[in-house]
């Protein structure tokens, strides 16, 4: 259902919603903290990115739980 899509924690009325990018809400929460916890679990299960928004809608933070590319080796000695 949400596999590979970014998971957003967004303000909704007097609470917060967890929803995949381009999709409808997955869950509603009273506090941002509980929405973040639910969003984080969903992002980890789906190997995607968690995008946490501020009350004004701006992006506050991002956490990636996907398949990040391997770090390049340092060529300096």
Residue frames as a rotation matrix with the C-alpha (Angstrom) as fourth column:
UNK 1
0.559 0.829 0.000 0.00
0.829 -0.559 0.000 0.00
0.000 0.000 -1.000 0.00
UNK 2
0.953 -0.233 -0.192 2.65
-0.198 -0.962 0.186 2.55
-0.229 -0.139 -0.964 1.00
UNK 3
0.511 -0.808 0.294 5.75
0.631 0.585 0.510 0.62
-0.584 -0.075 0.809 -0.05
UNK 4
-0.281 -0.793 0.540 8.51
0.960 -0.223 0.172 2.97
-0.016 0.567 0.824 -1.15
UNK 5
0.276 0.428 0.861 6.43
0.442 -0.852 0.282 6.13
0.854 0.302 -0.424 -0.72
UNK 6
-0.804 -0.513 0.299 7.52
0.030 -0.539 -0.842 8.85
0.593 -0.668 0.449 1.70
UNK 7
0.048 0.779 -0.626 5.48
0.908 0.227 0.352 8.91
0.416 -0.585 -0.696 4.89
UNK 8
-0.518 -0.178 0.837 4.41
0.042 -0.982 -0.182 12.37
0.854 -0.059 0.517 6.06
UNK 9
-0.261 0.439 -0.860 3.41
0.958 0.011 -0.285 13.56
-0.115 -0.899 -0.423 9.54
UNK 10
-0.699 0.079 0.711 1.23
0.315 -0.858 0.405 16.60
0.643 0.507 0.575 8.87
UNK 11
-0.888 0.454 -0.079 -0.99
-0.141 -0.431 -0.891 18.94
-0.438 -0.780 0.446 10.90
UNK 12
-0.657 0.754 0.005 -4.69
0.300 0.255 0.919 18.23
0.692 0.605 -0.394 10.54
UNK 13
0.484 0.853 0.196 -7.26
0.196 -0.324 0.925 20.35
0.853 -0.409 -0.324 12.34
UNK 14
0.624 -0.245 0.742 -6.34
-0.751 -0.451 0.483 20.31
0.216 -0.858 -0.466 16.02
UNK 15
0.664 -0.375 0.647 -4.31
-0.121 0.800 0.588 17.10
-0.738 -0.469 0.486 15.64
UNK 16
-0.276 -0.847 -0.454 -1.88
-0.821 -0.037 0.570 15.31
-0.500 0.530 -0.685 13.35
UNK 17
0.856 0.517 0.033 -2.13
-0.404 0.707 -0.580 12.80
-0.323 0.483 0.814 10.50
UNK 18
-0.377 -0.863 0.336 0.18
-0.276 0.451 0.849 10.14
-0.884 0.227 -0.409 9.16
UNK 19
0.748 0.660 0.069 -0.18
-0.115 0.232 -0.966 9.69
-0.653 0.715 0.249 5.43
UNK 20
-0.061 -0.759 0.649 1.83
0.729 0.410 0.548 8.36
-0.681 0.506 0.528 2.49
UNK 21
-0.652 -0.267 -0.710 2.89
-0.228 -0.824 0.520 10.76
-0.723 0.500 0.476 -0.22
UNK 22
-0.786 0.374 -0.493 0.05
-0.566 -0.113 0.817 11.16
0.250 0.920 0.300 -2.70
UNK 23
-0.542 0.593 -0.596 -2.36
0.402 0.805 0.436 9.09
0.738 -0.003 -0.675 -0.64
UNK 24
0.402 0.795 0.454 -5.05
-0.205 -0.405 0.891 9.41
0.892 -0.452 0.000 1.95
UNK 25
-0.013 -0.417 0.909 -4.48
-0.962 -0.242 -0.124 9.40
0.272 -0.876 -0.399 5.70
UNK 26
-0.351 -0.186 -0.918 -3.37
0.008 0.979 -0.202 6.21
0.937 -0.078 -0.342 7.40
UNK 27
-0.027 0.331 -0.943 -4.03
0.955 0.289 0.074 7.38
0.297 -0.899 -0.324 10.97
UNK 28
0.308 0.199 0.930 -5.03
-0.052 -0.973 0.225 10.42
0.950 -0.118 -0.290 13.04
UNK 29
-0.166 -0.469 -0.867 -3.37
0.886 0.315 -0.340 11.44
0.433 -0.825 0.364 16.31
UNK 30
0.832 0.500 -0.241 -3.92
0.550 -0.683 0.481 13.95
0.076 -0.532 -0.843 19.04
UNK 31
0.621 -0.690 -0.373 -0.23
-0.202 -0.600 0.774 14.84
-0.758 -0.405 -0.512 19.42
UNK 32
0.591 -0.507 -0.628 2.64
-0.771 -0.128 -0.624 15.24
0.236 0.853 -0.466 17.00
UNK 33
-0.375 -0.806 0.459 4.73
-0.904 0.427 0.011 12.82
-0.205 -0.411 -0.888 19.07
UNK 34
-0.059 0.409 0.911 2.29
-0.147 0.899 -0.413 9.95
-0.987 -0.159 0.007 18.73
UNK 35
0.911 0.353 -0.212 1.96
-0.228 0.005 -0.974 10.67
-0.343 0.936 0.085 15.00
UNK 36
0.215 -0.922 -0.322 5.76
-0.961 -0.141 -0.239 10.62
0.175 0.360 -0.916 14.66
UNK 37
-0.438 -0.359 0.824 5.96
-0.612 0.790 0.019 7.24
-0.658 -0.496 -0.566 16.43
UNK 38
0.400 0.680 0.614 3.30
0.079 0.642 -0.762 5.75
-0.913 0.353 0.203 14.14
UNK 39
0.891 -0.086 -0.445 4.88
-0.446 -0.342 -0.827 7.30
-0.081 0.936 -0.344 11.06
UNK 40
-0.081 -0.995 0.052 8.32
-0.989 0.086 0.116 6.03
-0.120 -0.042 -0.992 12.00
UNK 41
-0.258 0.056 0.965 7.06
-0.221 0.968 -0.116 2.45
-0.941 -0.243 -0.237 12.39
UNK 42
0.748 0.621 0.235 5.32
0.121 0.220 -0.968 2.68
-0.653 0.752 0.090 9.01
UNK 43
0.664 -0.575 -0.477 8.40
-0.745 -0.461 -0.482 4.15
0.057 0.676 -0.735 7.30
UNK 44
-0.342 -0.822 0.456 10.60
-0.831 0.491 0.263 1.40
-0.440 -0.289 -0.850 8.76
UNK 45
0.034 0.457 0.889 8.19
0.039 0.888 -0.458 -1.33
-0.999 0.051 0.012 7.64
UNK 46
0.853 0.435 0.288 8.03
0.314 0.012 -0.949 0.11
-0.416 0.900 -0.126 4.12
UNK 47
-0.083 -0.982 0.167 11.72
0.862 0.014 0.507 1.08
-0.501 0.186 0.845 3.77
UNK 48
0.330 0.274 0.903 10.80
0.735 -0.675 -0.063 4.67
0.592 0.685 -0.424 3.02
UNK 49
-0.752 -0.613 0.242 11.47
0.388 -0.709 -0.589 8.17
0.532 -0.349 0.771 4.29
UNK 50
0.159 0.746 -0.646 9.66
0.984 -0.170 0.046 9.83
-0.075 -0.644 -0.762 7.18
UNK 51
-0.602 -0.249 0.758 8.95
0.401 -0.916 0.017 13.54
0.691 0.314 0.652 6.59
UNK 52
-0.108 0.513 -0.852 7.87
0.978 -0.100 -0.184 15.47
-0.180 -0.852 -0.491 9.69
UNK 53
-0.149 0.175 0.973 6.14
0.515 -0.827 0.228 18.82
0.844 0.535 0.033 9.17
UNK 54
-0.980 -0.108 -0.165 5.78
0.197 -0.591 -0.783 21.82
-0.013 -0.800 0.600 11.49
UNK 55
-0.263 0.941 -0.214 2.34
0.588 -0.019 -0.809 23.11
-0.765 -0.338 -0.548 12.53
UNK 56
0.101 0.277 -0.956 2.58
-0.470 -0.834 -0.291 25.67
-0.877 0.478 0.046 9.68
UNK 57
0.925 0.353 0.138 3.18
-0.089 0.556 -0.826 22.88
-0.369 0.752 0.546 7.14
UNK 58
0.418 -0.849 -0.322 6.90
-0.849 -0.240 -0.471 23.46
0.323 0.470 -0.821 6.56
UNK 59
0.622 -0.298 -0.724 9.20
0.221 0.954 -0.203 20.44
0.751 -0.034 0.659 6.69
UNK 60
0.769 -0.319 0.555 10.89
-0.640 -0.389 0.663 20.20
0.004 -0.865 -0.503 10.08
UNK 61
-0.203 -0.821 0.533 12.83
-0.748 0.482 0.458 16.95
-0.632 -0.306 -0.712 9.76
UNK 62
0.581 0.302 -0.755 13.41
-0.725 0.613 -0.313 13.88
0.368 0.730 0.575 7.59
UNK 63
-0.132 -0.594 0.793 14.55
-0.700 0.623 0.350 10.38
-0.702 -0.509 -0.498 8.50
UNK 64
0.090 0.096 -0.991 15.36
-0.920 0.388 -0.046 7.74
0.380 0.917 0.124 5.92
UNK 65
0.024 -0.017 1.000 14.61
-0.593 0.805 0.028 4.08
-0.805 -0.594 0.009 6.51
UNK 66
0.908 0.340 -0.244 15.08
-0.374 0.398 -0.838 3.01
-0.188 0.852 0.489 2.90
UNK 67
0.578 -0.728 0.369 17.89
0.752 0.650 0.105 1.51
-0.316 0.217 0.924 0.95
UNK 68
0.784 -0.367 -0.502 20.36
-0.351 -0.927 0.130 4.38
-0.513 0.075 -0.855 1.04
UNK 69
0.775 -0.586 -0.238 23.25
-0.071 0.293 -0.953 4.19
0.628 0.755 0.185 -1.40
UNK 70
0.565 -0.633 -0.529 26.49
0.824 0.409 0.392 3.00
-0.032 -0.658 0.753 0.18
UNK 71
0.798 -0.360 -0.484 28.87
-0.172 -0.905 0.389 5.72
-0.578 -0.227 -0.784 1.28
UNK 72
0.805 -0.587 -0.083 31.69
-0.022 0.110 -0.994 6.34
0.592 0.802 0.075 -1.10
UNK 73
0.521 -0.702 -0.486 35.13
0.852 0.389 0.351 5.46
-0.057 -0.596 0.801 0.15
UNK 74
0.847 -0.315 -0.429 37.34
-0.175 -0.926 0.334 8.33
-0.502 -0.208 -0.839 1.21
UNK 75
0.767 -0.580 0.276 40.15
0.548 0.366 -0.752 8.69
0.335 0.728 0.599 -1.33
UNK 76
0.502 -0.616 0.607 42.18
-0.559 -0.767 -0.315 11.15
0.660 -0.181 -0.729 0.76
UNK 77
0.482 -0.421 -0.768 45.08
0.618 0.785 -0.042 9.76
0.621 -0.455 0.639 2.77
